[in-house]
Amino acid sequence: MAEKSNKRTIKGVVVSDKMDKTIVVKAERLVKHPVFHKYVRRHVKYKAHDEQNQCRIGDTVIIIESRPISRDKRWRMLEVLEKAK
């Protein structure tokens, strides 16, 4: 990984690995509420390509933007940061 990439990377937790070579990653972020000025958790789920089927539910992973792989998959799994216990 010597070259700098302009592609977005997101850190998240694997919530599903039931599909072949596909994982569903849930990414959370904190957003400040416009009226009450408290931070609220928002999440979004991404389908990501996992070529070796190495991820399991509960793993923390980094996904990176890629070309469209299927109708819903536009992300690839880059690395596993932490394995589930």
Chimera marker file (.cmm) of the C-alpha trace (Angstrom):
<marker_set name="trace">
<marker id="1" x="0.000" y="0.000" z="0.000" r="1" g="1" b="0" radius="0.5"/>
<marker id="2" x="2.672" y="2.487" z="-1.029" r="1" g="1" b="0" radius="0.5"/>
<marker id="3" x="0.488" y="4.649" z="-3.270" r="1" g="1" b="0" radius="0.5"/>
<marker id="4" x="-2.144" y="7.039" z="-1.954" r="1" g="1" b="0" radius="0.5"/>
<marker id="5" x="-5.710" y="6.196" z="-2.944" r="1" g="1" b="0" radius="0.5"/>
<marker id="6" x="-8.626" y="8.608" z="-3.312" r="1" g="1" b="0" radius="0.5"/>
<marker id="7" x="-11.136" y="5.876" z="-2.498" r="1" g="1" b="0" radius="0.5"/>
<marker id="8" x="-13.164" y="6.105" z="0.704" r="1" g="1" b="0" radius="0.5"/>
<marker id="9" x="-12.515" y="3.643" z="3.514" r="1" g="1" b="0" radius="0.5"/>
<marker id="10" x="-14.985" y="2.824" z="6.277" r="1" g="1" b="0" radius="0.5"/>
<marker id="11" x="-14.526" y="0.925" z="9.524" r="1" g="1" b="0" radius="0.5"/>
<marker id="12" x="-17.434" y="-1.237" z="10.659" r="1" g="1" b="0" radius="0.5"/>
<marker id="13" x="-18.648" y="-4.485" z="12.204" r="1" g="1" b="0" radius="0.5"/>
<marker id="14" x="-19.751" y="-7.529" z="10.215" r="1" g="1" b="0" radius="0.5"/>
<marker id="15" x="-23.428" y="-8.264" z="10.920" r="1" g="1" b="0" radius="0.5"/>
<marker id="16" x="-23.990" y="-11.005" z="8.314" r="1" g="1" b="0" radius="0.5"/>
<marker id="17" x="-21.808" y="-13.505" z="6.465" r="1" g="1" b="0" radius="0.5"/>
<marker id="18" x="-24.515" y="-15.834" z="5.135" r="1" g="1" b="0" radius="0.5"/>
<marker id="19" x="-23.900" y="-15.032" z="1.452" r="1" g="1" b="0" radius="0.5"/>
<marker id="20" x="-21.073" y="-16.491" z="-0.604" r="1" g="1" b="0" radius="0.5"/>
<marker id="21" x="-18.129" y="-14.046" z="-0.862" r="1" g="1" b="0" radius="0.5"/>
<marker id="22" x="-20.277" y="-11.232" z="0.542" r="1" g="1" b="0" radius="0.5"/>
<marker id="23" x="-20.461" y="-9.660" z="3.994" r="1" g="1" b="0" radius="0.5"/>
<marker id="24" x="-22.793" y="-7.016" z="5.382" r="1" g="1" b="0" radius="0.5"/>
<marker id="25" x="-20.931" y="-4.334" z="7.343" r="1" g="1" b="0" radius="0.5"/>
<marker id="26" x="-22.664" y="-1.951" z="9.761" r="1" g="1" b="0" radius="0.5"/>
<marker id="27" x="-20.912" y="1.412" z="10.080" r="1" g="1" b="0" radius="0.5"/>
<marker id="28" x="-21.928" y="3.783" z="12.883" r="1" g="1" b="0" radius="0.5"/>
<marker id="29" x="-21.376" y="7.517" z="13.149" r="1" g="1" b="0" radius="0.5"/>
<marker id="30" x="-22.315" y="10.223" z="15.650" r="1" g="1" b="0" radius="0.5"/>
<marker id="31" x="-24.467" y="13.128" z="14.443" r="1" g="1" b="0" radius="0.5"/>
<marker id="32" x="-25.342" y="16.176" z="16.503" r="1" g="1" b="0" radius="0.5"/>
<marker id="33" x="-29.108" y="16.690" z="16.779" r="1" g="1" b="0" radius="0.5"/>
<marker id="34" x="-30.024" y="20.117" z="15.380" r="1" g="1" b="0" radius="0.5"/>
<marker id="35" x="-32.543" y="21.021" z="18.108" r="1" g="1" b="0" radius="0.5"/>
<marker id="36" x="-31.463" y="19.152" z="21.233" r="1" g="1" b="0" radius="0.5"/>
<marker id="37" x="-27.685" y="19.454" z="20.622" r="1" g="1" b="0" radius="0.5"/>
<marker id="38" x="-26.980" y="15.923" z="21.784" r="1" g="1" b="0" radius="0.5"/>
<marker id="39" x="-25.147" y="13.294" z="19.778" r="1" g="1" b="0" radius="0.5"/>
<marker id="40" x="-27.229" y="10.542" z="18.190" r="1" g="1" b="0" radius="0.5"/>
<marker id="41" x="-25.923" y="7.292" z="16.720" r="1" g="1" b="0" radius="0.5"/>
<marker id="42" x="-26.720" y="6.757" z="13.052" r="1" g="1" b="0" radius="0.5"/>
<marker id="43" x="-25.822" y="3.631" z="11.129" r="1" g="1" b="0" radius="0.5"/>
<marker id="44" x="-25.787" y="2.387" z="7.564" r="1" g="1" b="0" radius="0.5"/>
<marker id="45" x="-25.227" y="-1.125" z="6.205" r="1" g="1" b="0" radius="0.5"/>
<marker id="46" x="-22.921" y="-1.835" z="3.276" r="1" g="1" b="0" radius="0.5"/>
<marker id="47" x="-22.549" y="-5.050" z="1.283" r="1" g="1" b="0" radius="0.5"/>
<marker id="48" x="-18.875" y="-5.760" z="0.707" r="1" g="1" b="0" radius="0.5"/>
<marker id="49" x="-16.961" y="-8.334" z="-1.325" r="1" g="1" b="0" radius="0.5"/>
<marker id="50" x="-14.984" y="-10.875" z="0.746" r="1" g="1" b="0" radius="0.5"/>
<marker id="51" x="-13.019" y="-12.985" z="-1.743" r="1" g="1" b="0" radius="0.5"/>
<marker id="52" x="-11.687" y="-15.632" z="0.698" r="1" g="1" b="0" radius="0.5"/>
<marker id="53" x="-14.829" y="-15.851" z="2.892" r="1" g="1" b="0" radius="0.5"/>
<marker id="54" x="-12.618" y="-15.115" z="5.902" r="1" g="1" b="0" radius="0.5"/>
<marker id="55" x="-14.914" y="-12.749" z="7.842" r="1" g="1" b="0" radius="0.5"/>
<marker id="56" x="-17.334" y="-13.909" z="10.520" r="1" g="1" b="0" radius="0.5"/>
<marker id="57" x="-20.131" y="-12.126" z="12.398" r="1" g="1" b="0" radius="0.5"/>
<marker id="58" x="-18.708" y="-9.683" z="14.937" r="1" g="1" b="0" radius="0.5"/>
<marker id="59" x="-15.397" y="-9.024" z="13.169" r="1" g="1" b="0" radius="0.5"/>
<marker id="60" x="-14.248" y="-5.427" z="12.882" r="1" g="1" b="0" radius="0.5"/>
<marker id="61" x="-13.170" y="-4.704" z="9.310" r="1" g="1" b="0" radius="0.5"/>
<marker id="62" x="-12.114" y="-1.908" z="6.982" r="1" g="1" b="0" radius="0.5"/>
<marker id="63" x="-13.907" y="-1.722" z="3.629" r="1" g="1" b="0" radius="0.5"/>
<marker id="64" x="-12.840" y="0.329" z="0.609" r="1" g="1" b="0" radius="0.5"/>
<marker id="65" x="-14.786" y="1.733" z="-2.338" r="1" g="1" b="0" radius="0.5"/>
<marker id="66" x="-14.584" y="-0.226" z="-5.574" r="1" g="1" b="0" radius="0.5"/>
<marker id="67" x="-16.244" y="-0.604" z="-8.930" r="1" g="1" b="0" radius="0.5"/>
<marker id="68" x="-19.741" y="-2.165" z="-8.912" r="1" g="1" b="0" radius="0.5"/>
<marker id="69" x="-19.359" y="-5.910" z="-8.326" r="1" g="1" b="0" radius="0.5"/>
<marker id="70" x="-23.073" y="-6.716" z="-8.333" r="1" g="1" b="0" radius="0.5"/>
<marker id="71" x="-26.345" y="-4.812" z="-8.035" r="1" g="1" b="0" radius="0.5"/>
<marker id="72" x="-25.761" y="-3.957" z="-4.364" r="1" g="1" b="0" radius="0.5"/>
<marker id="73" x="-22.005" y="-4.467" z="-3.850" r="1" g="1" b="0" radius="0.5"/>
<marker id="74" x="-19.789" y="-1.410" z="-4.338" r="1" g="1" b="0" radius="0.5"/>
<marker id="75" x="-17.289" y="-2.100" z="-1.543" r="1" g="1" b="0" radius="0.5"/>
<marker id="76" x="-14.432" y="-4.560" z="-0.979" r="1" g="1" b="0" radius="0.5"/>
<marker id="77" x="-13.121" y="-5.858" z="2.329" r="1" g="1" b="0" radius="0.5"/>
<marker id="78" x="-9.616" y="-4.428" z="2.782" r="1" g="1" b="0" radius="0.5"/>
<marker id="79" x="-8.492" y="-5.950" z="6.080" r="1" g="1" b="0" radius="0.5"/>
<marker id="80" x="-9.743" y="-7.526" z="9.292" r="1" g="1" b="0" radius="0.5"/>
<marker id="81" x="-8.816" y="-5.337" z="12.268" r="1" g="1" b="0" radius="0.5"/>
<marker id="82" x="-10.181" y="-7.545" z="15.041" r="1" g="1" b="0" radius="0.5"/>
<marker id="83" x="-11.621" y="-11.051" z="15.042" r="1" g="1" b="0" radius="0.5"/>
<marker id="84" x="-14.824" y="-11.779" z="17.005" r="1" g="1" b="0" radius="0.5"/>
<marker id="85" x="-14.445" y="-13.600" z="20.284" r="1" g="1" b="0" radius="0.5"/>
<link id1="1" id2="2" r="1" g="1" b="0" radius="0.2"/>
<link id1="2" id2="3" r="1" g="1" b="0" radius="0.2"/>
<link id1="3" id2="4" r="1" g="1" b="0" radius="0.2"/>
<link id1="4" id2="5" r="1" g="1" b="0" radius="0.2"/>
<link id1="5" id2="6" r="1" g="1" b="0" radius="0.2"/>
<link id1="6" id2="7" r="1" g="1" b="0" radius="0.2"/>
<link id1="7" id2="8" r="1" g="1" b="0" radius="0.2"/>
<link id1="8" id2="9" r="1" g="1" b="0" radius="0.2"/>
<link id1="9" id2="10" r="1" g="1" b="0" radius="0.2"/>
<link id1="10" id2="11" r="1" g="1" b="0" radius="0.2"/>
<link id1="11" id2="12" r="1" g="1" b="0" radius="0.2"/>
<link id1="12" id2="13" r="1" g="1" b="0" radius="0.2"/>
<link id1="13" id2="14" r="1" g="1" b="0" radius="0.2"/>
<link id1="14" id2="15" r="1" g="1" b="0" radius="0.2"/>
<link id1="15" id2="16" r="1" g="1" b="0" radius="0.2"/>
<link id1="16" id2="17" r="1" g="1" b="0" radius="0.2"/>
<link id1="17" id2="18" r="1" g="1" b="0" radius="0.2"/>
<link id1="18" id2="19" r="1" g="1" b="0" radius="0.2"/>
<link id1="19" id2="20" r="1" g="1" b="0" radius="0.2"/>
<link id1="20" id2="21" r="1" g="1" b="0" radius="0.2"/>
<link id1="21" id2="22" r="1" g="1" b="0" radius="0.2"/>
<link id1="22" id2="23" r="1" g="1" b="0" radius="0.2"/>
<link id1="23" id2="24" r="1" g="1" b="0" radius="0.2"/>
<link id1="24" id2="25" r="1" g="1" b="0" radius="0.2"/>
<link id1="25" id2="26" r="1" g="1" b="0" radius="0.2"/>
<link id1="26" id2="27" r="1" g="1" b="0" radius="0.2"/>
<link id1="27" id2="28" r="1" g="1" b="0" radius="0.2"/>
<link id1="28" id2="29" r="1" g="1" b="0" radius="0.2"/>
<link id1="29" id2="30" r="1" g="1" b="0" radius="0.2"/>
<link id1="30" id2="31" r="1" g="1" b="0" radius="0.2"/>
<link id1="31" id2="32" r="1" g="1" b="0" radius="0.2"/>
<link id1="32" id2="33" r="1" g="1" b="0" radius="0.2"/>
<link id1="33" id2="34" r="1" g="1" b="0" radius="0.2"/>
<link id1="34" id2="35" r="1" g="1" b="0" radius="0.2"/>
<link id1="35" id2="36" r="1" g="1" b="0" radius="0.2"/>
<link id1="36" id2="37" r="1" g="1" b="0" radius="0.2"/>
<link id1="37" id2="38" r="1" g="1" b="0" radius="0.2"/>
<link id1="38" id2="39" r="1" g="1" b="0" radius="0.2"/>
<link id1="39" id2="40" r="1" g="1" b="0" radius="0.2"/>
<link id1="40" id2="41" r="1" g="1" b="0" radius="0.2"/>
<link id1="41" id2="42" r="1" g="1" b="0" radius="0.2"/>
<link id1="42" id2="43" r="1" g="1" b="0" radius="0.2"/>
<link id1="43" id2="44" r="1" g="1" b="0" radius="0.2"/>
<link id1="44" id2="45" r="1" g="1" b="0" radius="0.2"/>
<link id1="45" id2="46" r="1" g="1" b="0" radius="0.2"/>
<link id1="46" id2="47" r="1" g="1" b="0" radius="0.2"/>
<link id1="47" id2="48" r="1" g="1" b="0" radius="0.2"/>
<link id1="48" id2="49" r="1" g="1" b="0" radius="0.2"/>
<link id1="49" id2="50" r="1" g="1" b="0" radius="0.2"/>
<link id1="50" id2="51" r="1" g="1" b="0" radius="0.2"/>
<link id1="51" id2="52" r="1" g="1" b="0" radius="0.2"/>
<link id1="52" id2="53" r="1" g="1" b="0" radius="0.2"/>
<link id1="53" id2="54" r="1" g="1" b="0" radius="0.2"/>
<link id1="54" id2="55" r="1" g="1" b="0" radius="0.2"/>
<link id1="55" id2="56" r="1" g="1" b="0" radius="0.2"/>
<link id1="56" id2="57" r="1" g="1" b="0" radius="0.2"/>
<link id1="57" id2="58" r="1" g="1" b="0" radius="0.2"/>
<link id1="58" id2="59" r="1" g="1" b="0" radius="0.2"/>
<link id1="59" id2="60" r="1" g="1" b="0" radius="0.2"/>
<link id1="60" id2="61" r="1" g="1" b="0" radius="0.2"/>
<link id1="61" id2="62" r="1" g="1" b="0" radius="0.2"/>
<link id1="62" id2="63" r="1" g="1" b="0" radius="0.2"/>
<link id1="63" id2="64" r="1" g="1" b="0" radius="0.2"/>
<link id1="64" id2="65" r="1" g="1" b="0" radius="0.2"/>
<link id1="65" id2="66" r="1" g="1" b="0" radius="0.2"/>
<link id1="66" id2="67" r="1" g="1" b="0" radius="0.2"/>
<link id1="67" id2="68" r="1" g="1" b="0" radius="0.2"/>
<link id1="68" id2="69" r="1" g="1" b="0" radius="0.2"/>
<link id1="69" id2="70" r="1" g="1" b="0" radius="0.2"/>
<link id1="70" id2="71" r="1" g="1" b="0" radius="0.2"/>
<link id1="71" id2="72" r="1" g="1" b="0" radius="0.2"/>
<link id1="72" id2="73" r="1" g="1" b="0" radius="0.2"/>
<link id1="73" id2="74" r="1" g="1" b="0" radius="0.2"/>
<link id1="74" id2="75" r="1" g="1" b="0" radius="0.2"/>
<link id1="75" id2="76" r="1" g="1" b="0" radius="0.2"/>
<link id1="76" id2="77" r="1" g="1" b="0" radius="0.2"/>
<link id1="77" id2="78" r="1" g="1" b="0" radius="0.2"/>
<link id1="78" id2="79" r="1" g="1" b="0" radius="0.2"/>
<link id1="79" id2="80" r="1" g="1" b="0" radius="0.2"/>
<link id1="80" id2="81" r="1" g="1" b="0" radius="0.2"/>
<link id1="81" id2="82" r="1" g="1" b="0" radius="0.2"/>
<link id1="82" id2="83" r="1" g="1" b="0" radius="0.2"/>
<link id1="83" id2="84" r="1" g="1" b="0" radius="0.2"/>
<link id1="84" id2="85" r="1" g="1" b="0" radius="0.2"/>
</marker_set>
